[in-house]
Amino acid sequence: MRRFLAVLVMTGMGTAAVAAPCSDTGGNYEAWKPQMAAEAAALGVGERGISALMESSYSQSTINADRNQRSFRYSLSKFLDVRGADAIISQGKRRLRDNADFYASLEAAYGVPPGVIIAIHGMETGFGNFMGDTNVISAIATLSYDCRRSDFFTDHLIGALKLVDQGSISPNSIGAKHGELGHTQFLPGNALRFGVDGNGDGVIDLNNQTDALASTANFLAQKGWRPGAGYQEGEPNFAVIKEWNAATVYQQAIAIMGAQIDG
């Protein structure tokens, strides 16, 4: 295995790898992995990341979840009800009251008001109560292999493998069904690009609440958040919420809950 990995890494350097072909069934996944590994090596993924990819397995539960995202098709009122908006708002207000200095420090550093960050935290994982049950590498690799959104998820697969190289995650890291990580469910490519060490311990760990919330604020800031501008529909920062999640009802829900948390 080490010889195979070394050949892949050396072959990838300075050459253009052919894109690994996607598939709509799991039958070709094992044959796809070495092709994807060569592509990943050409994009700078090292031995640890390649090894993690080669150890991955096709995740049928990820495909099932990807084909069954019904809540994003709900009306706004039903979406708010199903996702527990009232509880998120109530708990969010309490969190803001109990940790006012922390959230103020995030707003000072990134310009994003507490309500938006808290609403995202509550919506994504119930404030860290459930951060997933699926192997991150297997999930994101399965979505890269699957034809429905292969290009989109291949970027995040490369990000995940580079996070393994860096030691930020391991081949055994657990996340959500689409490979999302931590308290606010970062896709791996975004974790690589926007993750920050919020608590100053020298490690970016999105399972750590401080790192995760600072990284969320950084993501929004880097996507163009304008400090002091509004974030309801029609206001400047609503477009930035769209960068976090493409579903309209999700965007509307974050804006509504955020405003009530901010009070």
C-alpha positions in Angstrom: 0.0 0.0 0.0 2.8 2.5 0.9 4.4 1.8 -2.5 1.1 2.3 -4.3 0.6 5.6 -2.5 4.0 6.8 -3.3 3.6 6.1 -7.0 0.3 8.0 -6.9 1.8 11.0 -5.2 4.8 11.1 -7.5 2.7 10.5 -10.6 0.4 13.4 -9.7 3.2 16.0 -9.3 3.5 18.2 -12.3 1.0 16.3 -14.4 -2.6 16.8 -15.3 -4.7 13.9 -14.0 -7.7 12.7 -15.9 -10.9 13.3 -14.0 -12.2 10.2 -12.3 -15.6 9.1 -13.9 -18.7 9.4 -11.8 -21.4 6.7 -11.5 -25.0 6.5 -10.4 -24.6 3.2 -8.7 -22.1 2.0 -6.1 -20.8 -0.9 -8.2 -17.8 0.9 -9.6 -16.7 2.7 -6.4 -13.7 0.5 -5.7 -12.4 0.9 -9.2 -13.0 4.7 -9.0 -10.9 5.2 -5.9 -7.5 4.8 -7.5 -8.5 7.0 -10.3 -9.7 9.6 -7.9 -6.5 9.2 -5.9 -4.4 10.0 -8.9 -6.5 13.2 -9.5 -6.2 14.1 -5.8 -2.4 13.6 -5.8 -2.2 15.9 -8.8 -4.1 18.6 -6.8 -1.6 18.4 -3.9 -3.1 15.8 -1.6 -0.4 13.9 0.3 0.1 10.3 1.4 -2.1 10.5 4.5 -5.0 12.0 2.5 -4.6 9.4 -0.3 -4.6 6.6 2.3 -7.8 7.9 3.8 -9.5 7.9 0.4 -8.3 4.4 -0.3 -9.7 3.2 3.0 -13.1 4.8 2.4 -16.2 2.9 1.5 -19.4 3.6 -0.5 -22.0 5.2 1.8 -25.5 4.2 0.8 -26.9 6.1 3.8 -25.4 9.3 2.3 -27.0 8.6 -1.1 -30.3 7.9 0.7 -30.1 11.2 2.6 -29.1 13.1 -0.6 -32.2 11.9 -2.4 -34.5 12.7 0.5 -34.1 16.3 1.5 -37.8 17.0 1.8 -37.7 19.7 4.5 -36.2 22.2 2.0 -39.3 21.8 -0.1 -41.6 22.8 2.8 -43.4 26.2 3.1 -41.5 28.6 5.4 -44.0 28.1 8.2 -43.8 24.4 8.1 -40.0 24.5 7.8 -39.8 26.7 10.9 -42.0 24.3 12.8 -40.3 21.1 11.7 -36.8 22.5 12.5 -37.8 23.7 15.9 -37.5 27.4 15.4 -39.2 28.4 18.7 -36.8 26.3 20.7 -33.8 27.6 18.8 -34.9 31.2 19.4 -35.5 30.6 23.1 -32.2 28.7 23.7 -30.4 31.2 21.5 -31.5 34.2 23.6 -30.3 32.4 26.7 -27.0 31.6 25.1 -26.5 35.2 24.0 -27.3 36.4 27.5 -25.0 33.9 29.2 -22.1 34.4 26.8 -22.5 38.1 25.8 -18.8 38.9 25.8 -17.9 35.9 23.6 -20.5 36.9 20.9 -19.5 40.5 21.2 -15.9 39.5 20.5 -17.0 37.7 17.4 -18.9 40.7 16.1 -16.0 42.9 16.8 -13.6 40.7 14.9 -15.8 39.7 12.0 -18.8 42.2 11.9 -21.4 39.5 12.1 -24.1 39.9 14.8 -24.7 37.1 17.3 -28.2 36.2 16.2 -27.1 34.9 12.8 -24.3 32.8 14.2 -26.5 31.4 17.0 -29.3 30.7 14.6 -27.0 28.7 12.3 -25.6 26.8 15.3 -29.1 25.9 16.5 -30.3 25.0 13.0 -27.4 22.9 12.1 -26.8 20.7 15.1 -29.1 21.8 17.9 -26.2 23.7 19.5 -23.9 20.8 19.1 -26.3 18.1 20.4 -26.0 16.1 17.2 -23.1 16.6 14.8 -23.5 13.5 12.7 -23.1 9.7 12.6 -21.3 9.1 9.3 -17.7 8.7 8.3 -16.7 12.1 6.7 -14.3 10.8 4.1 -16.7 8.0 3.0 -19.6 10.4 2.8 -17.9 13.1 0.8 -16.1 10.6 -1.4 -19.4 8.9 -2.2 -20.9 12.3 -3.2 -17.9 13.0 -5.4 -18.3 9.6 -7.1 -22.0 10.0 -7.5 -23.0 11.8 -10.7 -25.7 14.1 -9.3 -23.3 16.8 -8.0 -19.9 15.3 -8.6 -18.0 18.5 -9.5 -19.4 20.3 -6.4 -18.5 17.5 -4.0 -15.1 16.7 -5.6 -13.9 20.1 -4.5 -15.0 19.3 -0.9 -13.4 15.8 -1.2 -10.0 17.4 -2.0 -10.5 19.7 0.9 -11.3 16.8 3.2 -8.2 14.9 2.1 -6.0 18.0 2.7 -7.5 18.3 6.2 -6.4 14.7 6.8 -2.9 15.7 5.6 -2.9 18.6 8.0 -4.2 16.5 10.9 -7.3 18.7 11.3 -9.4 15.5 10.8 -8.6 11.8 10.7 -9.8 9.0 8.3 -12.2 8.1 11.1 -13.7 11.5 11.7 -17.5 11.5 12.0 -19.8 14.1 10.6 -23.2 14.5 8.9 -24.5 12.5 5.9 -23.0 14.9 3.4 -19.6 15.0 5.1 -20.3 18.2 7.0 -18.1 18.8 10.0 -18.6 20.1 13.6 -21.0 22.4 15.4 -22.1 24.4 12.3 -21.6 21.6 9.8 -18.9 23.0 7.5 -18.4 21.2 4.2 -14.7 20.2 4.2 -13.6 22.5 1.4 -15.0 25.4 3.4 -13.5 24.2 6.6 -10.1 24.2 4.8 -10.6 27.7 3.4 -12.4 29.5 6.2 -11.6 27.5 9.4 -9.9 29.6 12.2 -8.4 28.8 15.6 -10.9 30.6 17.7 -9.6 29.5 21.1 -5.9 30.0 20.3 -4.8 26.4 21.1 -3.0 26.1 17.8 -5.5 23.6 16.3 -8.6 24.3 14.1 -11.1 21.9 15.5 -14.7 22.4 14.3 -15.9 20.0 17.0 -14.8 22.7 19.4 -17.6 25.3 19.8 -15.3 28.3 19.9 -13.4 27.3 16.8 -16.6 26.4 15.0 -18.4 29.7 15.7 -15.4 31.8 15.0 -15.0 29.9 11.7 -18.7 30.5 10.9 -18.3 34.2 11.5 -15.1 34.2 9.3 -16.9 32.4 6.5 -19.7 35.1 6.5 -17.2 37.9 6.7 -15.1 36.5 3.8 -18.2 36.1 1.7 -18.9 39.8 2.0 -20.8 40.5 5.2 -21.2 44.2 5.7 -21.0 45.2 9.4 -24.0 47.1 10.5 -26.1 46.4 7.4 -29.3 44.5 7.7 -29.7 40.8 6.9 -33.5 40.4 6.3 -34.7 39.7 2.8 -34.0 42.6 0.5 -31.2 43.9 2.8 -27.5 43.7 1.9 -26.4 40.8 4.1 -29.3 38.4 3.1 -27.2 37.6 0.0 -24.4 36.4 2.3 -26.7 34.0 4.2 -27.4 32.5 0.8 -23.7 31.6 0.6 -24.1 29.4 3.7 -27.1 27.4 2.3 -28.7 27.5 -1.1 -32.3 26.7 0.2 -34.6 29.7 0.3 -36.5 28.5 3.3 -33.3 28.0 5.2 -32.1 31.5 4.4 -35.4 33.0 5.4 -35.5 31.0 8.7 -32.0 32.1 9.7 -32.9 35.7 9.0 -36.1 35.4 11.1 -34.5 33.6 14.0 -31.4 35.7 14.0 -33.5 38.9 14.3 -35.5 37.5 17.2 -32.3 36.3 19.0 -30.6 39.7 18.5 -33.8 41.3 19.9 
